[in-house]
Amino acid sequence: MTIQIFWAGFINFLNASVMYWVMLIGRSAFLSLPVLLMVLLLRRTVCKKTVFLKGMLWCLFLPLPFIGRMRFFYESSIGARLFVWWHNLCIKQCWVCWIYLLGIVTFGIYIFCRRRKLYRFAVGLGRERVGDTELFVCDRAVTPFTVGIFRPRIVVPKMMLEDFRTEELQMILLHEKTHIRLGHLWCYAVWDLLRTLLWVNPLLSVCTKYLQEDLEEICDRVVIQRSREAAYDYGRLLLNSIRLLGNENIDTPVAFAGEQKYKNIKSRMEKVAHFKPYRKSAAVISFLSSVLVVIGLLFGVRQLSYPIYTEHTGISICNMKFQLREIGNQTQLQDVFFIDNGCVCIQRDAWNEILREQGIEEDEYYVGFGGYLKLPGIGGGGNAVYVDAGESEDLLVIPYYDNDATIWTRLFKIL
């Protein structure tokens, strides 16, 4: 294989991969809107008073990146009418796919840089210990927050260490540790990944604040119950923190005081004031139920989707006017048409009889075989050999180049 052929194959593979992948993720982006509307509706109605179940509603977004290969988009009248334009656009206008990919990369870099900047800010701070917990101390009047997924760091302002009693600091630390224990840092990381992939739906970023509200409400309830302190004391500590720290806040989703706006503070304080002890079994059941729902949805999506690829076993005839006609498959014609040692072998008399039965009379033509399909209308590979009907040999042996064996074909098949 020459460098030119290798390079041309790489460019084709790159364009095909971007087109295919963006086609799939674009469908997820479009369907993220009704999912978001459903989550917002349920959290305001059915799940309004069920704190843990309301937080679990956001798990409904997890199957979205995997729905792109569902048969719904091709084999249902609704799916075909709503999404066939996106299929055609991605195939005919590859530059649209590259723009979408550029948007993902740009938005992803933006979020990564913000998170990285915050993490570097935290690890560059001085350290102190409160009990058995190491803290990173900030001179600025910021609300306590946690940063880092694999090695979480808790940041606390210096003035809070100076003004608050040890018992109050322990309560604040318990809040941040609860975020870590409940996996909220991972929840926000997954959410950042989702809204990066589905960036064409800006409502996902706009509604991040609702995710924060729900996770903070869960954290508040768990902390109050675990600390065995009165909800009044917890609410007072929250208000004192806001009063001490003023309006300065660092952009982090996991913070003790949260977004310091009157409406948010009022709503959160009302929920704290109306706290009632919950049964741990109910919280566990809510969590396990959400896990089962997500697993069920993922399994259902897989069952209703096309496989990663489907081998094409048909054999077709293409005349010199490029008119194509399928005459059978390799299983049906295995005694007449077979492959041996890199050559196509054709039993001439039996083959010609098959062509006559199907009304095909051509002096010269190409026989196409092999290849695969990723989705309807999207595939690759495939081979062809030239046949001259005037050949007199009983067994035609025709060497061919196996396009299905190239590295780019193999990579695209498993994409």
FISEBA-662486 format. One record per residue (C-alpha): residue number from 1; x negated, y, z; residue in one letter. Coordinates in Angstrom, 2 decimals, decimal comma. Each point is the difference from the previous one (the first is absolute). Layout:
<lumzas>
{lumza NUM; {X; Y; Z}; 'A'}
...
</lumzas>
This chain:
<lumzas>
{lumza 1; {0,00; 0,00; 0,00}; 'M'}
{lumza 2; {-1,44; 3,34; -1,06}; 'T'}
{lumza 3; {-0,08; 3,07; 2,24}; 'I'}
{lumza 4; {2,55; 1,72; -2,25}; 'Q'}
{lumza 5; {2,49; -2,88; 0,32}; 'I'}
{lumza 6; {-0,57; -0,20; 3,76}; 'F'}
{lumza 7; {0,51; 3,75; 0,41}; 'W'}
{lumza 8; {3,14; 0,02; -2,19}; 'A'}
{lumza 9; {1,40; -2,89; 2,06}; 'G'}
{lumza 10; {-0,70; 1,89; 3,21}; 'F'}
{lumza 11; {1,78; 3,14; -1,23}; 'I'}
{lumza 12; {3,02; -2,03; -1,10}; 'N'}
{lumza 13; {0,04; -1,81; 3,33}; 'F'}
{lumza 14; {-0,21; 3,30; 1,90}; 'L'}
{lumza 15; {2,87; 1,59; -1,94}; 'N'}
{lumza 16; {2,15; -3,13; 0,25}; 'A'}
{lumza 17; {-0,66; -0,32; 3,74}; 'S'}
{lumza 18; {0,89; 3,62; 0,74}; 'V'}
{lumza 19; {3,12; -0,23; -2,16}; 'M'}
{lumza 20; {1,15; -3,23; 1,64}; 'Y'}
{lumza 21; {-0,75; 1,05; 3,58}; 'W'}
{lumza 22; {1,51; 3,48; -0,33}; 'V'}
{lumza 23; {3,10; -1,50; -1,61}; 'M'}
{lumza 24; {0,50; -2,18; 3,08}; 'L'}
{lumza 25; {-0,75; 2,62; 2,63}; 'I'}
{lumza 26; {2,05; 2,61; -1,86}; 'G'}
{lumza 27; {3,11; -2,16; 0,38}; 'R'}
{lumza 28; {-0,71; -0,18; 3,73}; 'S'}
{lumza 29; {-0,28; 3,79; 0,14}; 'A'}
{lumza 30; {3,39; 0,47; -1,66}; 'F'}
{lumza 31; {1,69; -2,51; 2,30}; 'L'}
{lumza 32; {-1,63; 1,56; 3,07}; 'S'}
{lumza 33; {2,57; 2,82; -0,20}; 'L'}
{lumza 34; {3,10; -2,16; 0,68}; 'P'}
{lumza 35; {-1,94; -1,90; 2,68}; 'V'}
{lumza 36; {-0,93; 3,27; 1,68}; 'L'}
{lumza 37; {3,58; 1,26; -0,14}; 'L'}
{lumza 38; {1,20; -3,28; 1,52}; 'M'}
{lumza 39; {-2,54; 0,22; 2,85}; 'V'}
{lumza 40; {0,92; 3,62; 0,75}; 'L'}
{lumza 41; {3,70; -0,86; -0,05}; 'L'}
{lumza 42; {-0,35; -3,02; 2,30}; 'L'}
{lumza 43; {-2,18; 1,83; 2,51}; 'R'}
{lumza 44; {2,66; 2,71; 0,27}; 'R'}
{lumza 45; {2,97; -2,36; 0,24}; 'T'}
{lumza 46; {-0,14; -3,70; 0,85}; 'V'}
{lumza 47; {-3,45; 0,07; 1,62}; 'C'}
{lumza 48; {0,19; 3,45; 1,57}; 'K'}
{lumza 49; {0,13; -1,28; 3,58}; 'K'}
{lumza 50; {-2,09; -3,14; -0,46}; 'T'}
{lumza 51; {-3,49; 1,44; 0,35}; 'V'}
{lumza 52; {-2,03; -3,10; -0,86}; 'F'}
{lumza 53; {2,18; -1,07; -2,90}; 'L'}
{lumza 54; {-0,06; 3,54; -1,39}; 'K'}
{lumza 55; {-3,80; -0,08; -0,05}; 'G'}
{lumza 56; {0,01; -3,36; -1,71}; 'M'}
{lumza 57; {2,04; 1,36; -2,91}; 'L'}
{lumza 58; {-3,20; 1,38; -1,50}; 'W'}
{lumza 59; {-1,16; -3,59; -0,61}; 'C'}
{lumza 60; {2,43; -0,07; -2,92}; 'L'}
{lumza 61; {-2,63; 1,86; -2,03}; 'F'}
{lumza 62; {-2,54; -2,83; 0,29}; 'L'}
{lumza 63; {1,41; -2,17; -2,87}; 'P'}
{lumza 64; {0,12; 2,98; -2,40}; 'L'}
{lumza 65; {-3,51; -0,38; -1,52}; 'P'}
{lumza 66; {0,82; -3,60; -0,97}; 'F'}
{lumza 67; {3,29; 0,44; -1,86}; 'I'}
{lumza 68; {-1,41; 1,04; -3,38}; 'G'}
{lumza 69; {0,11; -3,50; -1,56}; 'R'}
{lumza 70; {3,60; -0,74; 0,96}; 'M'}
{lumza 71; {2,22; -1,45; -2,71}; 'R'}
{lumza 72; {2,56; 2,66; 0,93}; 'F'}
{lumza 73; {-1,79; 2,54; -2,20}; 'F'}
{lumza 74; {0,42; -2,15; -3,13}; 'Y'}
{lumza 75; {2,78; -2,52; 0,50}; 'E'}
{lumza 76; {2,73; 2,18; 1,56}; 'S'}
{lumza 77; {1,94; 2,62; -1,92}; 'S'}
{lumza 78; {-0,43; 2,58; 2,78}; 'I'}
{lumza 79; {-3,73; -0,55; 0,33}; 'G'}
{lumza 80; {-0,57; 0,07; -3,74}; 'A'}
{lumza 81; {1,99; 3,21; -0,47}; 'R'}
{lumza 82; {-1,70; 1,78; 2,88}; 'L'}
{lumza 83; {-3,61; -1,08; -0,57}; 'F'}
{lumza 84; {-0,52; -1,01; -3,64}; 'V'}
{lumza 85; {-1,08; 3,59; -0,74}; 'W'}
{lumza 86; {-2,83; -0,29; 2,53}; 'W'}
{lumza 87; {-1,12; -3,30; -1,56}; 'H'}
{lumza 88; {-0,07; 1,55; -3,46}; 'N'}
{lumza 89; {-1,69; 3,20; 1,20}; 'L'}
{lumza 90; {-2,84; -1,88; 1,69}; 'C'}
{lumza 91; {-0,62; -2,14; -3,10}; 'I'}
{lumza 92; {0,20; 2,78; -2,58}; 'K'}
{lumza 93; {-1,52; 2,89; 1,99}; 'Q'}
{lumza 94; {-2,97; -1,40; 1,92}; 'C'}
{lumza 95; {-1,08; 3,51; 1,03}; 'W'}
{lumza 96; {3,06; 0,16; 2,27}; 'V'}
{lumza 97; {-1,36; -3,00; 1,90}; 'C'}
{lumza 98; {-3,40; 1,62; 0,37}; 'W'}
{lumza 99; {1,62; 3,17; 1,36}; 'I'}
{lumza 100; {1,91; -2,08; 2,55}; 'Y'}
{lumza 101; {-3,23; -1,75; 1,00}; 'L'}
{lumza 102; {-1,75; 3,37; 0,28}; 'L'}
{lumza 103; {2,78; 1,16; 2,33}; 'G'}
{lumza 104; {-0,53; -3,06; 2,22}; 'I'}
{lumza 105; {-3,75; 0,55; 0,16}; 'V'}
{lumza 106; {0,35; 3,73; 0,71}; 'T'}
{lumza 107; {2,63; -0,41; 2,70}; 'F'}
{lumza 108; {-1,90; -2,92; 1,53}; 'G'}
{lumza 109; {-3,24; 2,00; 0,16}; 'I'}
{lumza 110; {1,87; 2,92; 1,56}; 'Y'}
{lumza 111; {1,48; -2,14; 2,79}; 'I'}
{lumza 112; {-3,25; -1,90; 0,54}; 'F'}
{lumza 113; {-2,02; 3,22; 0,31}; 'C'}
{lumza 114; {2,44; 1,42; 2,54}; 'R'}
{lumza 115; {-0,09; -3,14; 2,11}; 'R'}
{lumza 116; {-3,79; -0,24; -0,35}; 'R'}
{lumza 117; {-0,45; 3,64; 1,02}; 'K'}
{lumza 118; {2,15; -0,53; 3,08}; 'L'}
{lumza 119; {-1,91; -3,16; 0,95}; 'Y'}
{lumza 120; {-3,36; 1,73; -0,36}; 'R'}
{lumza 121; {1,30; 2,88; 2,09}; 'F'}
{lumza 122; {0,98; -2,45; 2,76}; 'A'}
{lumza 123; {-3,25; -1,99; 0,09}; 'V'}
{lumza 124; {-2,02; 3,22; 0,13}; 'G'}
{lumza 125; {1,60; 1,06; 3,29}; 'L'}
{lumza 126; {-1,40; -0,45; 3,50}; 'G'}
{lumza 127; {1,11; -2,97; 2,06}; 'R'}
{lumza 128; {1,39; -0,46; 3,50}; 'E'}
{lumza 129; {1,63; -2,85; 1,85}; 'R'}
{lumza 130; {3,35; -0,02; 1,76}; 'V'}
{lumza 131; {0,26; -3,25; 1,89}; 'G'}
{lumza 132; {-1,05; -2,76; -2,40}; 'D'}
{lumza 133; {0,76; 2,03; -3,13}; 'T'}
{lumza 134; {-2,58; 1,90; -2,02}; 'E'}
{lumza 135; {1,34; 3,29; -1,36}; 'L'}
{lumza 136; {-1,25; 2,42; -2,60}; 'F'}
{lumza 137; {0,31; 3,53; 1,39}; 'V'}
{lumza 138; {0,90; 2,95; -2,22}; 'C'}
{lumza 139; {-0,55; 3,65; 0,93}; 'D'}
{lumza 140; {2,96; 1,07; -2,13}; 'R'}
{lumza 141; {3,54; 0,06; 1,38}; 'A'}
{lumza 142; {1,25; -2,96; -2,03}; 'V'}
{lumza 143; {2,56; -2,57; 1,05}; 'T'}
{lumza 144; {-1,52; -3,37; 0,96}; 'P'}
{lumza 145; {-0,16; -2,32; -2,98}; 'F'}
{lumza 146; {-1,43; -3,32; -1,18}; 'T'}
{lumza 147; {-1,99; -0,51; -3,18}; 'V'}
{lumza 148; {-1,57; -3,06; -1,61}; 'G'}
{lumza 149; {1,42; -3,37; -0,97}; 'I'}
{lumza 150; {-2,73; -2,51; 0,80}; 'F'}
{lumza 151; {-1,55; 1,98; 2,88}; 'R'}
{lumza 152; {2,66; 2,39; 1,32}; 'P'}
{lumza 153; {-1,21; 3,17; 1,74}; 'R'}
{lumza 154; {2,12; 1,96; 2,44}; 'I'}
{lumza 155; {-0,63; 3,75; -0,08}; 'V'}
{lumza 156; {1,04; 2,22; 2,93}; 'V'}
{lumza 157; {-0,45; 3,78; 0,34}; 'P'}
{lumza 158; {-2,40; 1,16; 2,72}; 'K'}
{lumza 159; {2,55; 2,31; 1,60}; 'M'}
{lumza 160; {2,32; -2,95; 0,56}; 'M'}
{lumza 161; {-2,73; -1,87; 1,85}; 'L'}
{lumza 162; {-0,54; 3,07; 2,17}; 'E'}
{lumza 163; {3,66; 0,87; 0,72}; 'D'}
{lumza 164; {1,77; -3,37; 0,20}; 'F'}
{lumza 165; {-0,13; -2,48; 2,85}; 'R'}
{lumza 166; {-1,43; -3,47; -0,53}; 'T'}
{lumza 167; {3,49; -1,55; 0,15}; 'E'}
{lumza 168; {1,21; 2,32; -2,75}; 'E'}
{lumza 169; {-3,03; -0,77; -2,17}; 'L'}
{lumza 170; {0,62; -3,71; 0,47}; 'Q'}
{lumza 171; {3,56; 0,48; -1,28}; 'M'}
{lumza 172; {-1,27; 1,83; -3,10}; 'I'}
{lumza 173; {-2,60; -2,68; -0,62}; 'L'}
{lumza 174; {2,64; -2,67; 0,41}; 'L'}
{lumza 175; {1,96; 1,71; -2,79}; 'H'}
{lumza 176; {-2,98; -0,08; -2,36}; 'E'}
{lumza 177; {-0,92; -3,57; 0,95}; 'K'}
{lumza 178; {3,59; -1,04; -0,67}; 'T'}
{lumza 179; {-0,25; 1,40; -3,52}; 'H'}
{lumza 180; {-3,08; -2,17; -0,48}; 'I'}
{lumza 181; {1,56; -3,07; 1,63}; 'R'}
{lumza 182; {3,16; 0,22; -2,11}; 'L'}
{lumza 183; {-2,03; 0,28; -3,22}; 'G'}
{lumza 184; {1,24; 3,49; -0,89}; 'H'}
{lumza 185; {-3,40; 1,00; -1,39}; 'L'}
{lumza 186; {0,31; -2,88; -2,47}; 'W'}
{lumza 187; {3,58; 1,02; -0,78}; 'C'}
{lumza 188; {-1,17; 3,47; -1,03}; 'Y'}
{lumza 189; {-2,87; -1,48; -2,04}; 'A'}
{lumza 190; {2,42; -2,22; -1,93}; 'V'}
{lumza 191; {2,38; 2,93; -0,45}; 'W'}
{lumza 192; {-2,86; 2,12; -1,39}; 'D'}
{lumza 193; {-0,78; -2,80; -2,46}; 'L'}
{lumza 194; {3,63; -0,28; -1,07}; 'L'}
{lumza 195; {0,51; 3,69; -0,57}; 'R'}
{lumza 196; {-3,29; 0,10; -1,92}; 'T'}
{lumza 197; {1,06; -2,78; -2,36}; 'L'}
{lumza 198; {3,48; 1,50; -0,37}; 'L'}
{lumza 199; {-1,13; 3,64; -0,11}; 'W'}
{lumza 200; {2,50; 0,95; -2,71}; 'V'}
{lumza 201; {2,66; -0,18; 2,72}; 'N'}
{lumza 202; {-1,02; 3,00; 2,18}; 'P'}
{lumza 203; {2,91; -0,67; 2,36}; 'L'}
{lumza 204; {-2,06; -2,76; 1,57}; 'L'}
{lumza 205; {-2,50; 2,59; 1,21}; 'S'}
{lumza 206; {2,75; 2,41; 0,99}; 'V'}
{lumza 207; {1,71; -2,66; 2,11}; 'C'}
{lumza 208; {-3,19; -1,04; 1,79}; 'T'}
{lumza 209; {1,17; 2,15; 2,90}; 'K'}
{lumza 210; {2,99; -2,32; 0,50}; 'Y'}
{lumza 211; {-2,31; -2,99; 0,24}; 'L'}
{lumza 212; {-2,02; 1,91; 2,59}; 'Q'}
{lumza 213; {3,15; 0,82; 1,96}; 'E'}
{lumza 214; {1,10; -3,63; 0,11}; 'D'}
{lumza 215; {-3,40; -1,34; 1,04}; 'L'}
{lumza 216; {-0,37; 2,72; 2,65}; 'E'}
{lumza 217; {3,42; -0,87; 1,39}; 'E'}
{lumza 218; {-1,02; -3,65; 0,24}; 'I'}
{lumza 219; {-3,26; 0,97; 1,69}; 'C'}
{lumza 220; {1,77; 2,30; 2,49}; 'D'}
{lumza 221; {2,39; -2,75; 1,04}; 'R'}
{lumza 222; {-2,74; -2,59; 0,42}; 'V'}
{lumza 223; {-2,20; 2,40; 2,02}; 'V'}
{lumza 224; {2,80; 1,05; 2,34}; 'I'}
{lumza 225; {0,93; -3,61; 0,70}; 'Q'}
{lumza 226; {-3,59; -1,22; 0,37}; 'R'}
{lumza 227; {-1,03; 2,87; 2,28}; 'S'}
{lumza 228; {3,03; -0,51; 2,21}; 'R'}
{lumza 229; {0,17; 3,75; 0,44}; 'E'}
{lumza 230; {3,20; 1,99; -0,25}; 'A'}
{lumza 231; {0,92; 1,29; -3,44}; 'A'}
{lumza 232; {0,16; 3,46; 1,60}; 'Y'}
{lumza 233; {-3,71; -0,15; 0,92}; 'D'}
{lumza 234; {-0,92; -1,10; -3,52}; 'Y'}
{lumza 235; {2,04; 2,80; -1,54}; 'G'}
{lumza 236; {-1,53; 2,56; 2,35}; 'R'}
{lumza 237; {-3,49; -1,16; -0,92}; 'L'}
{lumza 238; {0,85; 0,31; -3,68}; 'L'}
{lumza 239; {1,28; 3,56; 0,46}; 'L'}
{lumza 240; {-3,01; 0,97; 2,12}; 'N'}
{lumza 241; {-2,31; -1,30; -2,73}; 'S'}
{lumza 242; {1,75; 2,06; -2,66}; 'I'}
{lumza 243; {-0,05; 3,09; 2,21}; 'R'}
{lumza 244; {-3,71; -0,43; 0,77}; 'L'}
{lumza 245; {-1,11; -0,71; -3,53}; 'L'}
{lumza 246; {2,10; 2,62; -1,77}; 'G'}
{lumza 247; {0,55; -0,37; -3,73}; 'N'}
{lumza 248; {-3,36; -1,35; -1,15}; 'E'}
{lumza 249; {0,22; -3,51; -1,34}; 'N'}
{lumza 250; {-2,22; -2,29; -2,06}; 'I'}
{lumza 251; {1,63; -1,74; -2,92}; 'D'}
{lumza 252; {0,25; -3,55; 1,31}; 'T'}
{lumza 253; {3,07; -2,24; 0,08}; 'P'}
{lumza 254; {-0,90; -1,52; 3,39}; 'V'}
{lumza 255; {0,06; 2,83; 2,58}; 'A'}
{lumza 256; {1,46; 0,32; 3,48}; 'F'}
{lumza 257; {1,80; 3,32; -0,44}; 'A'}
{lumza 258; {0,78; -0,48; -3,67}; 'G'}
{lumza 259; {1,26; 2,74; -2,28}; 'E'}
{lumza 260; {0,62; 3,01; 2,19}; 'Q'}
{lumza 261; {3,21; 1,43; -1,41}; 'K'}
{lumza 262; {3,00; 0,89; 2,11}; 'Y'}
{lumza 263; {2,36; -2,37; -1,80}; 'K'}
{lumza 264; {-2,43; -2,92; 0,30}; 'N'}
{lumza 265; {-0,77; 0,71; 3,65}; 'I'}
{lumza 266; {3,68; 0,36; 0,87}; 'K'}
{lumza 267; {0,94; -3,26; -1,73}; 'S'}
{lumza 268; {-2,86; -1,91; 1,58}; 'R'}
{lumza 269; {0,73; 1,34; 3,50}; 'M'}
{lumza 270; {3,66; -0,95; -0,34}; 'E'}
{lumza 271; {-0,99; -3,56; -0,88}; 'K'}
{lumza 272; {-2,40; -0,16; 2,96}; 'V'}
{lumza 273; {2,69; 1,39; 2,33}; 'A'}
{lumza 274; {2,47; -2,69; -1,12}; 'H'}
{lumza 275; {-2,49; -2,83; 0,43}; 'F'}
{lumza 276; {1,42; -3,27; 1,21}; 'K'}
{lumza 277; {-2,11; -3,08; 0,75}; 'P'}
{lumza 278; {0,05; -2,51; -2,81}; 'Y'}
{lumza 279; {-0,40; -3,74; 0,00}; 'R'}
{lumza 280; {-3,33; -1,17; -1,35}; 'K'}
{lumza 281; {1,75; -2,93; -1,63}; 'S'}
{lumza 282; {2,10; 2,42; -2,07}; 'A'}
{lumza 283; {-3,12; 1,81; -1,20}; 'A'}
{lumza 284; {-1,70; -3,29; -0,88}; 'V'}
{lumza 285; {3,10; -1,20; -1,84}; 'I'}
{lumza 286; {0,13; 3,25; -2,00}; 'S'}
{lumza 287; {-3,66; -0,39; -0,96}; 'F'}
{lumza 288; {0,31; -3,67; -0,95}; 'L'}
{lumza 289; {3,18; 0,72; -1,96}; 'S'}
{lumza 290; {-1,76; 2,67; -2,03}; 'S'}
{lumza 291; {-2,91; -2,36; -0,70}; 'V'}
{lumza 292; {2,40; -2,70; -1,19}; 'L'}
{lumza 293; {1,86; 2,50; -2,19}; 'V'}
{lumza 294; {-3,23; 1,17; -1,63}; 'V'}
{lumza 295; {-1,19; -3,58; -0,55}; 'I'}
{lumza 296; {3,40; -0,88; -1,44}; 'G'}
{lumza 297; {-0,08; 2,99; -2,33}; 'L'}
{lumza 298; {-3,52; -0,81; -1,17}; 'L'}
{lumza 299; {0,96; -3,63; -0,62}; 'F'}
{lumza 300; {3,15; 1,07; -1,83}; 'G'}
{lumza 301; {-1,96; 2,43; -2,17}; 'V'}
{lumza 302; {-2,46; -2,73; -0,91}; 'R'}
{lumza 303; {2,76; -2,47; -0,89}; 'Q'}
{lumza 304; {1,73; 2,58; -2,19}; 'L'}
{lumza 305; {-3,18; 1,07; -1,78}; 'S'}
{lumza 306; {-1,88; -1,23; -3,04}; 'Y'}
{lumza 307; {-3,21; -1,95; 0,70}; 'P'}
{lumza 308; {-3,32; 1,82; -0,29}; 'I'}
{lumza 309; {-0,21; -1,34; -3,54}; 'Y'}
{lumza 310; {1,62; -2,65; -2,20}; 'T'}
{lumza 311; {-1,97; -1,96; -2,56}; 'E'}
{lumza 312; {1,41; 0,28; -3,52}; 'H'}
{lumza 313; {0,23; -3,48; -1,50}; 'T'}
{lumza 314; {1,74; 0,92; -3,23}; 'G'}
{lumza 315; {-1,49; -0,48; -3,46}; 'I'}
{lumza 316; {0,93; 2,55; -2,65}; 'S'}
{lumza 317; {-0,58; 0,63; -3,69}; 'I'}
{lumza 318; {-0,94; 3,45; -1,29}; 'C'}
{lumza 319; {0,00; 0,48; -3,76}; 'N'}
{lumza 320; {-2,12; 2,52; -1,89}; 'M'}
{lumza 321; {2,83; 2,55; 0,30}; 'K'}
{lumza 322; {-0,31; -0,27; 3,81}; 'F'}
{lumza 323; {3,38; -1,64; 0,36}; 'Q'}
{lumza 324; {-0,06; -2,13; 3,13}; 'L'}
{lumza 325; {1,98; -3,14; 0,73}; 'R'}
{lumza 326; {-0,33; -2,50; 2,84}; 'E'}
{lumza 327; {0,23; -3,64; -1,06}; 'I'}
{lumza 328; {-0,38; -1,84; 3,32}; 'G'}
{lumza 329; {-2,26; -0,39; 3,00}; 'N'}
{lumza 330; {-3,26; -1,84; 0,62}; 'Q'}
{lumza 331; {1,72; -2,83; 1,86}; 'T'}
{lumza 332; {2,45; -0,70; -2,82}; 'Q'}
{lumza 333; {-2,72; 0,14; -2,67}; 'L'}
{lumza 334; {-2,86; -1,59; 1,92}; 'Q'}
{lumza 335; {-0,32; -2,88; -2,46}; 'D'}
{lumza 336; {-0,18; 2,39; -2,95}; 'V'}
{lumza 337; {-1,75; 3,05; 1,44}; 'F'}
{lumza 338; {-2,67; -0,35; 2,69}; 'F'}
{lumza 339; {-3,27; 1,56; 1,14}; 'I'}
{lumza 340; {-3,28; -1,91; 0,26}; 'D'}
{lumza 341; {-3,50; 1,35; 0,72}; 'N'}
{lumza 342; {0,78; 3,60; -0,90}; 'G'}
{lumza 343; {1,82; -0,92; -3,21}; 'C'}
{lumza 344; {3,64; -0,14; -1,01}; 'V'}
{lumza 345; {0,91; -3,36; -1,49}; 'C'}
{lumza 346; {3,07; -0,28; -2,25}; 'I'}
{lumza 347; {1,41; -3,22; -1,50}; 'Q'}
{lumza 348; {0,68; 1,49; -3,43}; 'R'}
{lumza 349; {2,82; -2,27; -1,31}; 'D'}
{lumza 350; {2,00; -0,02; 3,23}; 'A'}
{lumza 351; {-0,57; 3,74; 0,42}; 'W'}
{lumza 352; {1,22; 0,81; -3,51}; 'N'}
{lumza 353; {3,07; -2,16; 0,58}; 'E'}
{lumza 354; {0,86; 2,04; 3,11}; 'I'}
{lumza 355; {-0,37; 3,24; -1,96}; 'L'}
{lumza 356; {2,25; -1,30; -2,81}; 'R'}
{lumza 357; {2,67; -1,04; 2,51}; 'E'}
{lumza 358; {0,02; 3,56; 1,33}; 'Q'}
{lumza 359; {0,09; 1,56; -3,46}; 'G'}
{lumza 360; {-3,50; 1,45; 0,14}; 'I'}
{lumza 361; {-1,77; 0,05; -3,34}; 'E'}
{lumza 362; {-3,21; 1,97; 0,09}; 'E'}
{lumza 363; {-3,21; -0,49; -1,95}; 'D'}
{lumza 364; {-2,09; 1,57; 2,75}; 'E'}
{lumza 365; {0,82; 1,12; 3,51}; 'Y'}
{lumza 366; {-1,26; 0,30; 3,56}; 'Y'}
{lumza 367; {0,90; -2,36; 2,82}; 'V'}
{lumza 368; {0,26; 1,75; 3,35}; 'G'}
{lumza 369; {-0,24; -1,76; 3,35}; 'F'}
{lumza 370; {-1,01; 0,59; 3,62}; 'G'}
{lumza 371; {0,30; 3,23; 1,94}; 'G'}
{lumza 372; {2,07; 0,85; 3,04}; 'Y'}
{lumza 373; {2,70; 2,36; 1,27}; 'L'}
{lumza 374; {-0,17; 2,20; 3,09}; 'K'}
{lumza 375; {3,46; 1,49; -0,49}; 'L'}
{lumza 376; {2,40; 0,06; -2,95}; 'P'}
{lumza 377; {-1,80; 1,89; -2,74}; 'G'}
{lumza 378; {-3,29; 0,07; 1,92}; 'I'}
{lumza 379; {-2,64; -2,66; -0,48}; 'G'}
{lumza 380; {-3,38; -0,70; -1,48}; 'G'}
{lumza 381; {-2,40; -2,53; -1,42}; 'G'}
{lumza 382; {1,20; -2,21; -2,81}; 'G'}
{lumza 383; {-1,85; -1,53; -2,94}; 'N'}
{lumza 384; {0,54; -0,49; -3,71}; 'A'}
{lumza 385; {-1,52; -2,02; -2,81}; 'V'}
{lumza 386; {0,33; 0,44; -3,76}; 'Y'}
{lumza 387; {1,48; -2,89; -1,99}; 'V'}
{lumza 388; {-0,02; -0,46; -3,77}; 'D'}
{lumza 389; {2,85; -2,30; -1,07}; 'A'}
{lumza 390; {-2,09; -1,13; -2,96}; 'G'}
{lumza 391; {-2,47; -1,87; 2,22}; 'E'}
{lumza 392; {-0,11; -3,71; -0,84}; 'S'}
{lumza 393; {-1,48; -1,48; 3,19}; 'E'}
{lumza 394; {2,25; -2,27; 2,03}; 'D'}
{lumza 395; {-1,32; 1,60; 3,22}; 'L'}
{lumza 396; {-0,70; 3,70; -0,02}; 'L'}
{lumza 397; {-2,69; 0,97; 2,51}; 'V'}
{lumza 398; {-0,20; 3,77; 0,45}; 'I'}
{lumza 399; {-2,38; 1,66; 2,49}; 'P'}
{lumza 400; {1,39; 2,98; 1,94}; 'Y'}
{lumza 401; {-1,05; 2,60; 2,56}; 'Y'}
{lumza 402; {1,79; -0,60; 3,31}; 'D'}
{lumza 403; {1,33; 3,40; 1,09}; 'N'}
{lumza 404; {1,62; -1,62; 3,06}; 'D'}
{lumza 405; {-3,44; -0,85; 1,39}; 'A'}
{lumza 406; {-1,44; 3,55; 0,06}; 'T'}
{lumza 407; {-0,79; 1,54; 3,36}; 'I'}
{lumza 408; {2,41; 2,91; -0,58}; 'W'}
{lumza 409; {2,88; -2,32; -0,84}; 'T'}
{lumza 410; {-0,63; -2,07; 3,10}; 'R'}
{lumza 411; {-0,18; 3,09; 2,23}; 'L'}
{lumza 412; {3,20; 1,48; -1,41}; 'F'}
{lumza 413; {1,84; -3,29; 0,46}; 'K'}
{lumza 414; {-0,60; 0,01; 3,76}; 'I'}
{lumza 415; {0,57; 3,76; 0,42}; 'L'}
</lumzas>
